[in-house]
Amino acid sequence: MTDSVVIDLGREALLTVLLVAGPMLGLGLAVGLLVSILQATTQIQEQTLAFIPKIVAVLGAAVLFGPWMLRVMVDFSVRLLGNLHTFAG
């Protein structure tokens, strides 16, 4: 296995991780920002207030984007295992 193959494989793995985690992280970030703005405008400084909406948003994103995330991971795995013979020799 050459250096370029390892680098390409690592790049593709990182891209897959970013694609799979992106929707959940993005929605968690957006909900956290909205809750922070709400807390700042109403001057409610309860630290635990932001956790429940973020958890619900991430869970909702996992349910909504779950089939797509699974398809992306399965496609990556199929490509990885399909090209295993080229990596070994």
VMD Tcl script that draws the C-alpha trace (Angstrom):
set ca {
  {0.00 0.00 0.00}
  {1.52 3.29 -1.08}
  {1.42 6.58 0.73}
  {-1.00 8.11 -1.76}
  {-3.48 5.25 -1.28}
  {-3.39 5.75 2.50}
  {-3.86 9.51 2.13}
  {-6.77 9.04 -0.31}
  {-8.38 6.49 1.99}
  {-7.99 8.80 4.99}
  {-9.39 11.75 3.06}
  {-12.42 9.75 1.96}
  {-12.98 8.49 5.52}
  {-12.83 12.02 6.95}
  {-15.21 13.29 4.29}
  {-17.64 10.49 5.12}
  {-17.47 11.31 8.83}
  {-18.15 14.99 8.12}
  {-21.08 14.15 5.86}
  {-22.62 11.80 8.41}
  {-22.12 14.03 11.46}
  {-22.89 17.32 9.70}
  {-26.69 17.38 9.90}
  {-26.79 16.55 13.61}
  {-24.04 19.00 14.48}
  {-25.59 21.74 12.34}
  {-29.04 21.42 13.89}
  {-27.55 21.23 17.39}
  {-25.58 24.40 16.68}
  {-28.62 26.22 15.27}
  {-30.83 25.28 18.20}
  {-28.11 26.24 20.68}
  {-27.78 29.63 19.00}
  {-31.54 30.21 19.08}
  {-31.74 29.25 22.76}
  {-28.79 31.53 23.55}
  {-30.48 34.44 21.78}
  {-33.71 33.69 23.67}
  {-31.82 33.59 26.97}
  {-30.05 36.85 26.20}
  {-33.24 38.68 25.27}
  {-35.26 37.43 28.23}
  {-32.30 37.52 30.64}
  {-32.98 33.96 31.76}
  {-29.56 32.61 32.66}
  {-30.44 29.02 33.46}
  {-27.54 26.85 32.26}
  {-29.57 23.67 31.90}
  {-32.19 25.28 29.64}
  {-30.14 24.76 26.49}
  {-29.60 21.01 26.90}
  {-33.10 19.66 26.31}
  {-33.76 21.54 23.02}
  {-30.32 20.51 21.72}
  {-30.91 16.87 22.62}
  {-34.32 16.92 20.93}
  {-32.86 18.60 17.82}
  {-30.01 16.09 17.52}
  {-32.40 13.17 18.06}
  {-34.76 14.61 15.45}
  {-31.88 15.03 13.01}
  {-30.81 11.42 13.63}
  {-34.36 10.21 12.90}
  {-34.82 12.49 9.89}
  {-31.40 11.99 8.29}
  {-30.82 8.44 9.58}
  {-31.57 6.59 6.33}
  {-29.36 8.96 4.34}
  {-26.52 8.68 6.88}
  {-26.77 4.88 6.82}
  {-26.65 4.89 3.01}
  {-23.53 7.08 3.02}
  {-21.79 4.80 5.52}
  {-22.81 1.63 3.65}
  {-21.61 3.09 0.33}
  {-18.25 3.94 1.91}
  {-17.96 0.47 3.41}
  {-18.84 -1.22 0.12}
  {-16.24 0.86 -1.75}
  {-13.65 0.17 0.94}
  {-14.23 -3.58 1.02}
  {-14.64 -3.76 -2.76}
  {-11.19 -2.24 -3.26}
  {-9.55 -4.26 -0.49}
  {-7.65 -6.38 -2.96}
  {-6.00 -3.27 -4.44}
  {-4.93 -2.08 -0.97}
  {-3.27 -5.37 -0.07}
  {-1.14 -5.77 -3.11}
}
mol new
graphics top color blue
foreach p $ca { graphics top sphere $p radius 0.5 }
foreach p [lrange $ca 0 end-1] q [lrange $ca 1 end] { graphics top cylinder $p $q radius 0.2 }
display resetview
